[in-house]
Amino acid sequence: MLSINTNILFDIITKNIDVGIAIIDKDGYLVYYNKAMGEIEGFDSNEVLNKHIFDLFPSVDMKNSSLFRCLKTGKPIYNDLQSYINKKGKKIYSIITNIPIIEDGEILGVVEFAEDIGKIEKLHKSVNNWLNYPKLNNPDSNADRINHYSFDDFKTCDKSLLDLIEKVKRIASYGSNVLIYGETGTGKEIFAQSIHNISNRRNKPFIAQNCAAIPENLLESILFGTEKGSFTGAITKEGLFEEANGGTLLLDELNTLPAYLQAKLLRVIQEGYVRRVGGREERRVDVRIIATVNENPMELIKSQRFRQDLFFRLSTLYICIPPLRERKDDIFYLADYFINKYSTVFNVPKPKLSKEVSNFFMEYEWKGNVRELINVIEYVMMTVEGDREIRLRHLPVYLLEYLEKENIQKKEIIHSSYSDVVNDFEKEMILNALIRNNWNVTKTARDLNIKRQTLQNKMKKLNINKLK
């Protein structure tokens, strides 16, 4: 009988399982964090290990944390639907199970298992749409063609983008294939849907498929269809090309397609025929392809992740959406637009951006582009608490850490409020430490590696009082 080290088995399982696993000790510090959990919550394990969960998730506290509820009661919590925000401002939706670690009657910690609702939903929706998509010749079909956007939904005041939109409007009706390049969060899908909705195909199907959301072994069947008996359990089923016949097929994150599927896609585009998996018959299709990539196509071609011949076939109409950091006027335009939106949604007075925040917004990289800006505005609108101005202290913690890491305090944008930023950041650190140490000043001072008297002086200076 083969003898296998249980530690090796545990390592293999936790590194490869598609379920997030995290373990906290009895004080709330993370002692284990697998890759799947990092993908759900937006962290690397080296960012979180030995960190307290309150420092990582500002929206979590003693009252709403299922982890701490499990620690306190020693009772497991199964399949708890949760939404929370990490310190990077990312909203997370997951199904959580918490199991206490108990030895000799003492609770030593909690193991948490998490499943990403978004990932489950995308996979289910893609497969379910493929399996249950109504016949296209049914005029009463209520199929979700996901094509509700128009160019009016693309908010911008950038002249080059406005000119691009007008140009695309003029030539979209010709029916040529389209390749859209833009970083994550720039609005590629809005462009894709808008192109379809002003084209001659607007009354035909618009079907979107995220190529990165489906396992490789399913993707070929979903795109090209299957014939009964082609593999175990296979049924005769049209693929997305046949279902989109006469209309538009959006292939999002095309660069994640493996090379052999890129080759098969190229053949379909060139010849206009598809062959189902396990089938012999060639079926004629008339489909406009709109493909998106979130990396520079030339770099993708150079690294052999994107076939050059496929690029030429798709880029008859090539659209490049510039990142937000290159559209400085759009930063304020969009910030004001979404402040207005969320002040209405949350029924709160509309605050203004302070000078310090305005300057920071102009300097910041916005790697998540418009999507990141939306998340930041939504977050601050929940934390501004009636203040008339959005100040630096209202920003997500990851932006405050960015400020500190990049030494942006030394720049002109914060000179006028340096002491405020330092005090706000220090106050938040001390408050979090006090909470996780149950307001025990001695333990908190030890946790922060400062003298007890120093901590008491800072609490007095910063007006930190025990929460009731």
C-alpha positions as CSV (number, residue, x, y, z in Angstrom):
1,M,0.0,0.0,0.0
2,L,1.3,3.4,-1.0
3,S,2.2,5.6,2.0
4,I,1.8,9.3,1.4
5,N,2.7,12.1,3.7
6,T,-0.5,13.8,4.9
7,N,1.2,17.2,4.8
8,I,2.0,16.7,1.1
9,L,-1.6,15.6,0.4
10,F,-3.0,18.6,2.2
11,D,-0.7,20.9,0.2
12,I,-1.7,19.4,-3.1
13,I,-5.4,19.5,-2.3
14,T,-5.5,23.1,-1.0
15,K,-3.3,24.5,-3.8
16,N,-5.5,23.0,-6.5
17,I,-9.0,22.9,-5.2
18,D,-11.4,25.5,-6.6
19,V,-12.6,26.5,-3.2
20,G,-11.1,29.3,-1.1
21,I,-9.6,28.2,2.2
22,A,-8.5,30.4,5.1
23,I,-7.6,29.7,8.7
24,I,-7.5,32.2,11.5
25,D,-6.2,31.7,15.0
26,K,-8.1,32.4,18.2
27,D,-7.1,36.1,18.0
28,G,-8.3,36.7,14.5
29,Y,-4.9,36.5,12.7
30,L,-4.6,34.7,9.4
31,V,-2.3,31.6,9.5
32,Y,-3.3,29.9,6.3
33,Y,-4.6,31.3,3.0
34,N,-4.8,29.3,-0.3
35,K,-4.6,30.6,-3.9
36,A,-8.3,30.1,-4.5
37,M,-9.2,32.3,-1.6
38,G,-6.8,35.0,-2.9
39,E,-8.5,34.9,-6.3
40,I,-11.9,35.5,-4.6
41,E,-10.7,38.2,-2.2
42,G,-8.1,39.9,-4.4
43,F,-5.0,39.2,-2.2
44,D,-1.8,37.3,-2.4
45,S,-1.1,35.0,0.6
46,N,2.1,37.1,1.4
47,E,-0.2,40.1,1.8
48,V,-2.4,38.6,4.4
49,L,-0.6,36.0,6.4
50,N,-0.1,37.0,10.1
51,K,-2.4,40.0,9.4
52,H,-5.6,40.6,11.4
53,I,-8.8,40.3,9.4
54,F,-10.0,43.7,10.5
55,D,-6.9,45.2,8.9
56,L,-7.7,43.5,5.6
57,F,-11.5,44.0,5.5
58,P,-12.6,47.5,6.8
59,S,-16.2,46.6,6.3
60,V,-16.0,43.7,8.8
61,D,-16.2,44.1,12.5
62,M,-17.1,42.0,15.6
63,K,-20.8,42.4,14.9
64,N,-21.0,41.2,11.3
65,S,-18.0,38.8,11.1
66,S,-19.1,35.1,10.8
67,L,-15.5,34.1,11.6
68,F,-15.7,35.8,15.0
69,R,-19.2,34.5,15.6
70,C,-17.9,31.0,15.0
71,L,-14.9,31.7,17.3
72,K,-17.2,33.0,20.0
73,T,-19.8,30.2,19.9
74,G,-17.7,27.3,18.7
75,K,-20.6,26.4,16.4
76,P,-20.1,25.8,12.6
77,I,-21.8,28.2,10.1
78,Y,-22.8,26.6,6.8
79,N,-23.4,28.2,3.4
80,D,-23.7,31.8,4.7
81,L,-24.2,34.3,1.8
82,Q,-21.9,37.3,2.5
83,S,-20.9,40.5,0.8
84,Y,-18.0,42.6,2.1
85,I,-15.3,45.0,0.9
86,N,-11.5,44.3,1.2
87,K,-9.0,47.0,1.9
88,K,-8.4,47.5,-1.9
89,G,-12.0,48.6,-2.2
90,K,-13.0,45.4,-4.0
91,K,-16.6,44.2,-3.4
92,I,-16.7,40.5,-2.7
93,Y,-19.7,38.2,-2.9
94,S,-19.3,34.6,-1.7
95,I,-20.8,31.6,0.0
96,I,-19.0,31.0,3.3
97,T,-18.7,28.0,5.6
98,N,-16.9,28.4,8.9
99,I,-15.8,25.4,11.0
100,P,-14.3,25.9,14.4
101,I,-11.0,24.2,15.4
102,I,-11.6,22.7,18.8
103,E,-9.1,20.7,20.9
104,D,-9.7,19.5,24.4
105,G,-12.7,21.8,24.6
106,E,-10.7,24.9,23.6
107,I,-11.4,26.9,20.4
108,L,-8.1,27.3,18.7
109,G,-9.3,29.0,15.5
110,V,-11.6,28.7,12.6
111,V,-11.3,27.3,9.1
112,E,-13.2,29.2,6.4
113,F,-14.3,27.8,3.1
114,A,-15.5,30.2,0.4
115,E,-17.0,29.9,-3.0
116,D,-17.0,32.8,-5.4
117,I,-20.6,33.6,-6.4
118,G,-19.5,35.6,-9.4
119,K,-17.5,32.7,-10.8
120,I,-20.2,30.2,-10.1
121,E,-22.8,32.5,-11.7
122,K,-20.7,33.1,-14.9
123,L,-20.1,29.4,-15.4
124,H,-23.7,28.5,-14.7
125,K,-25.0,31.3,-17.0
126,S,-22.7,30.4,-19.9
127,V,-23.4,26.6,-19.7
128,N,-27.1,27.2,-19.0
129,N,-27.5,29.6,-21.9
130,W,-25.8,27.2,-24.2
131,L,-28.0,24.2,-23.1
132,N,-31.3,26.1,-23.0
133,Y,-31.0,28.9,-25.5
134,P,-34.3,29.2,-27.4
135,K,-34.5,28.7,-31.1
136,L,-33.6,31.9,-32.9
137,N,-36.6,31.8,-35.2
138,N,-39.0,32.0,-32.3
139,P,-40.3,35.6,-32.3
140,D,-41.6,35.2,-28.8
141,S,-38.3,34.2,-27.3
142,N,-37.3,36.0,-24.1
143,A,-33.6,34.9,-24.4
144,D,-31.2,37.3,-22.7
145,R,-29.1,38.7,-25.6
146,I,-27.4,41.1,-23.2
147,N,-27.5,44.0,-25.6
148,H,-29.0,46.8,-23.6
149,Y,-26.1,49.3,-24.0
150,S,-25.8,52.1,-26.5
151,F,-23.1,54.7,-27.0
152,D,-25.1,57.0,-24.7
153,D,-24.1,54.8,-21.9
154,F,-20.4,55.4,-22.6
155,K,-19.8,58.4,-20.4
156,T,-16.9,60.6,-21.5
157,C,-16.0,64.2,-22.2
158,D,-12.7,63.3,-23.9
159,K,-12.6,64.7,-27.4
160,S,-10.6,61.9,-28.9
161,L,-13.0,59.3,-27.6
162,L,-16.0,61.3,-28.7
163,D,-14.5,61.6,-32.2
164,L,-13.8,57.8,-32.1
165,I,-17.4,57.1,-31.2
166,E,-18.7,59.2,-34.0
167,K,-16.4,57.5,-36.4
168,V,-17.5,54.0,-35.2
169,K,-21.2,55.1,-35.6
170,R,-20.6,55.9,-39.2
171,I,-18.9,52.6,-40.2
172,A,-20.5,50.1,-37.8
173,S,-23.3,49.3,-40.2
174,Y,-20.9,47.8,-42.7
175,G,-20.7,44.5,-40.8
176,S,-16.9,44.1,-40.6
177,N,-15.4,42.2,-37.8
178,V,-14.2,44.3,-34.8
179,L,-11.3,44.0,-32.4
180,I,-11.4,46.2,-29.3
181,Y,-8.4,46.7,-27.2
182,G,-8.6,48.3,-23.8
183,E,-7.4,47.7,-20.2
184,T,-9.7,46.1,-17.7
185,G,-12.5,48.5,-16.8
186,T,-12.4,50.8,-19.8
187,G,-15.8,49.9,-21.2
188,K,-15.1,47.5,-24.0
189,E,-18.4,45.6,-23.7
190,I,-20.3,48.9,-23.8
191,F,-18.6,49.6,-27.2
192,A,-19.3,46.0,-28.4
193,Q,-23.0,46.1,-27.6
194,S,-23.4,49.7,-28.9
195,I,-21.8,48.6,-32.3
196,H,-24.3,45.8,-32.6
197,N,-27.3,48.0,-31.7
198,I,-26.6,50.5,-34.4
199,S,-25.7,47.9,-37.1
200,N,-27.9,46.2,-39.6
201,R,-27.8,43.1,-37.4
202,R,-29.5,44.9,-34.4
203,N,-32.7,42.8,-34.8
204,K,-30.7,39.6,-34.8
205,P,-29.1,37.9,-31.8
206,F,-26.2,39.4,-29.8
207,I,-24.5,36.7,-27.8
208,A,-21.6,37.4,-25.5
209,Q,-19.1,34.8,-24.3
210,N,-16.2,35.5,-21.8
211,C,-13.5,33.1,-23.0
212,A,-11.8,33.2,-19.7
213,A,-14.9,32.1,-17.7
214,I,-15.3,28.6,-19.1
215,P,-13.0,25.6,-18.8
216,E,-11.1,24.8,-21.9
217,N,-12.7,21.4,-22.3
218,L,-16.1,23.0,-22.4
219,L,-15.4,26.0,-24.5
220,E,-15.0,24.2,-27.8
221,S,-18.3,22.5,-27.4
222,I,-20.0,25.8,-26.4
223,L,-18.6,27.7,-29.4
224,F,-19.0,25.1,-32.1
225,G,-21.7,22.7,-30.8
226,T,-21.8,19.0,-30.3
227,E,-23.2,15.8,-31.9
228,K,-24.7,13.1,-29.8
229,G,-22.2,10.4,-28.9
230,S,-19.1,12.6,-29.5
231,F,-18.2,12.1,-25.9
232,T,-19.9,10.6,-22.8
233,G,-23.2,12.3,-22.2
234,A,-22.9,14.5,-25.3
235,I,-26.2,15.6,-26.9
236,T,-26.8,17.1,-30.3
237,K,-26.6,20.8,-29.6
238,E,-26.0,24.0,-31.6
239,G,-22.9,26.0,-30.6
240,L,-22.9,29.8,-30.1
241,F,-21.9,30.4,-33.8
242,E,-25.0,28.7,-35.0
243,E,-27.2,30.4,-32.4
244,A,-25.8,33.8,-33.3
245,N,-26.3,33.2,-37.0
246,G,-27.3,36.4,-38.7
247,G,-26.2,38.4,-35.6
248,T,-23.2,39.2,-33.5
249,L,-20.9,37.1,-31.3
250,L,-18.9,38.9,-28.7
251,L,-15.8,36.9,-27.7
252,D,-14.5,38.7,-24.6
253,E,-10.9,38.2,-23.4
254,L,-10.1,36.4,-26.7
255,N,-6.4,36.1,-25.9
256,T,-7.2,33.5,-23.2
257,L,-8.3,31.1,-26.0
258,P,-5.8,28.2,-26.4
259,A,-3.9,28.1,-29.7
260,Y,-5.8,25.2,-31.2
261,L,-9.1,27.0,-30.6
262,Q,-7.7,30.3,-32.1
263,A,-6.9,28.2,-35.2
264,K,-10.4,26.7,-35.4
265,L,-11.9,30.2,-34.9
266,L,-9.8,31.5,-37.8
267,R,-11.0,28.8,-40.1
268,V,-14.7,29.6,-39.2
269,I,-14.1,33.3,-39.9
270,Q,-12.3,32.6,-43.2
271,E,-14.7,30.0,-44.6
272,G,-18.0,30.8,-42.9
273,Y,-18.7,27.2,-41.8
274,V,-18.6,25.4,-38.5
275,R,-18.3,21.7,-37.7
276,R,-19.7,20.5,-34.4
277,V,-17.5,18.5,-32.0
278,G,-17.9,14.9,-33.1
279,G,-19.7,15.9,-36.3
280,R,-18.9,15.6,-40.0
281,E,-21.3,18.1,-41.5
282,E,-20.1,21.6,-42.3
283,R,-22.8,24.2,-41.4
284,R,-23.0,27.6,-42.9
285,V,-23.0,30.5,-40.5
286,D,-23.2,34.3,-41.0
287,V,-21.8,35.9,-37.8
288,R,-20.2,39.2,-37.1
289,I,-17.3,38.7,-34.6
290,I,-16.5,41.4,-32.1
291,A,-13.5,40.4,-30.0
292,T,-11.9,42.1,-27.0
293,V,-8.5,41.9,-25.5
294,N,-7.2,43.6,-22.4
295,E,-3.5,43.6,-23.4
296,N,-1.7,45.2,-26.3
297,P,-2.3,43.0,-29.3
298,M,1.2,43.4,-30.6
299,E,2.6,42.3,-27.2
300,L,0.2,39.3,-27.3
301,I,1.4,38.4,-30.8
302,K,5.0,38.7,-29.7
303,S,4.5,36.4,-26.8
304,Q,2.6,33.9,-29.0
305,R,-0.6,34.3,-27.1
306,F,-2.5,35.7,-30.1
307,R,-2.2,34.4,-33.6
308,Q,-1.1,37.1,-36.0
309,D,-3.3,35.9,-38.8
310,L,-6.3,35.9,-36.5
311,F,-5.5,39.5,-35.5
312,F,-5.5,40.6,-39.1
313,R,-8.9,38.8,-39.7
314,L,-10.5,40.5,-36.7
315,S,-9.0,43.9,-36.9
316,T,-10.8,45.2,-39.9
317,L,-12.3,47.7,-37.5
318,Y,-9.7,48.2,-34.7
319,I,-10.7,50.2,-31.7
320,C,-8.3,51.2,-28.9
321,I,-9.9,52.6,-25.8
322,P,-7.4,54.7,-23.9
323,P,-7.0,54.1,-20.1
324,L,-8.5,56.6,-17.7
325,R,-5.1,57.9,-16.6
326,E,-4.6,59.2,-20.2
327,R,-8.0,61.0,-20.1
328,K,-7.5,63.5,-17.3
329,D,-10.7,65.5,-18.0
330,D,-12.7,62.3,-17.7
331,I,-11.5,61.6,-14.2
332,F,-13.5,64.6,-12.8
333,Y,-16.3,64.3,-15.3
334,L,-16.9,60.6,-14.2
335,A,-16.3,61.2,-10.5
336,D,-19.0,64.0,-10.6
337,Y,-21.3,61.8,-12.6
338,F,-21.1,58.8,-10.1
339,I,-21.2,61.0,-7.0
340,N,-24.5,62.3,-8.4
341,K,-25.6,58.8,-9.1
342,Y,-24.8,57.4,-5.7
343,S,-26.1,60.4,-3.7
344,T,-29.4,59.6,-5.3
345,V,-29.1,55.8,-4.8
346,F,-28.1,56.2,-1.1
347,N,-30.4,59.2,-0.6
348,V,-27.5,61.3,0.9
349,P,-26.5,64.9,0.2
350,K,-24.0,65.3,-2.7
351,P,-20.5,66.0,-1.3
352,K,-17.7,67.7,-3.2
353,L,-14.2,66.4,-3.8
354,S,-11.7,68.2,-1.6
355,K,-8.7,69.8,-3.2
356,E,-6.4,67.1,-1.8
357,V,-8.6,64.2,-3.2
358,S,-8.9,66.0,-6.5
359,N,-5.2,66.3,-6.8
360,F,-4.7,62.7,-5.8
361,F,-7.3,61.5,-8.4
362,M,-5.3,63.3,-11.1
363,E,-2.0,61.7,-10.0
364,Y,-3.3,58.2,-9.4
365,E,-2.7,55.5,-12.0
366,W,-6.3,54.1,-12.0
367,K,-5.1,50.6,-13.1
368,G,-8.7,49.4,-12.8
369,N,-9.9,52.4,-14.9
370,V,-13.5,53.5,-14.9
371,R,-14.6,50.3,-13.0
372,E,-12.1,51.2,-10.2
373,L,-13.2,54.8,-10.1
374,I,-16.9,53.7,-9.8
375,N,-16.0,51.3,-6.9
376,V,-14.0,54.1,-5.1
377,I,-16.9,56.6,-5.4
378,E,-19.4,54.0,-4.2
379,Y,-17.1,53.2,-1.2
380,V,-16.6,56.9,-0.2
381,M,-20.3,57.6,-0.6
382,M,-20.9,55.0,2.1
383,T,-18.2,56.4,4.4
384,V,-18.5,60.2,4.0
385,E,-21.2,60.2,6.6
386,G,-22.8,63.6,5.9
387,D,-19.5,65.5,5.4
388,R,-19.7,68.2,2.8
389,E,-16.3,67.2,1.3
390,I,-14.8,63.9,0.3
391,R,-11.4,63.9,2.0
392,L,-8.4,61.6,1.9
393,R,-9.5,59.8,5.0
394,H,-12.7,58.7,3.3
395,L,-10.8,56.7,0.6
396,P,-10.4,52.9,0.7
397,V,-7.6,51.8,2.9
398,Y,-5.6,50.5,-0.1
399,L,-5.4,54.0,-1.5
400,L,-4.2,55.4,1.8
401,E,-1.5,52.7,1.8
402,Y,-0.7,53.6,-1.8
403,L,-0.2,57.2,-0.6
404,E,2.2,56.2,2.1
405,K,4.1,53.7,0.0
406,E,4.7,56.0,-2.9
407,N,5.5,58.9,-0.6
408,I,2.9,61.0,-2.3
409,Q,2.6,63.0,1.0
410,K,5.8,64.8,-0.1
411,K,4.2,66.0,-3.3
412,E,2.2,69.2,-3.6
413,I,-1.1,67.5,-3.7
414,I,-1.1,66.8,0.1
415,H,1.2,69.5,1.5
416,S,-1.6,71.4,2.9
417,S,-3.1,68.4,4.8
418,Y,-0.1,66.2,5.6
419,S,-0.8,66.2,9.4
420,D,-4.5,65.4,8.8
421,V,-3.6,62.4,6.7
422,V,-1.0,61.1,9.2
423,N,-3.4,61.6,12.1
424,D,-6.3,59.9,10.3
425,F,-4.2,56.9,9.3
426,E,-2.7,56.6,12.8
427,K,-6.1,56.8,14.4
428,E,-7.4,54.0,12.1
429,M,-4.4,51.8,12.9
430,I,-4.8,52.3,16.7
431,L,-8.6,51.8,16.6
432,N,-8.2,48.5,14.7
433,A,-5.6,47.3,17.1
434,L,-7.8,48.2,20.1
435,I,-10.8,46.4,18.7
436,R,-8.9,43.2,18.0
437,N,-7.4,43.3,21.5
438,N,-10.8,44.0,23.1
439,W,-9.7,47.5,24.2
440,N,-6.9,46.1,26.4
441,V,-4.4,49.0,26.3
442,T,-1.4,46.9,27.5
443,K,-2.0,44.2,24.8
444,T,-2.6,46.8,22.1
445,A,0.6,48.6,23.0
446,R,2.5,45.3,22.7
447,D,0.7,44.6,19.4
448,L,1.7,48.0,18.0
449,N,5.2,47.6,19.4
450,I,5.0,50.9,21.4
451,K,5.0,51.8,25.0
452,R,1.8,51.8,27.0
453,Q,2.2,55.4,28.0
454,T,2.8,56.4,24.4
455,L,-0.4,54.6,23.3
456,Q,-2.4,56.4,26.0
457,N,-1.0,59.8,24.9
458,K,-1.9,59.1,21.3
459,M,-5.4,58.0,22.3
460,K,-5.9,61.2,24.2
461,K,-4.4,63.3,21.4
462,L,-6.5,61.6,18.7
463,N,-9.7,61.6,20.9
464,I,-10.0,57.8,20.7
465,N,-12.6,56.5,23.2
466,K,-14.0,53.1,23.7
467,L,-16.8,52.2,21.4
468,K,-20.1,51.5,23.0
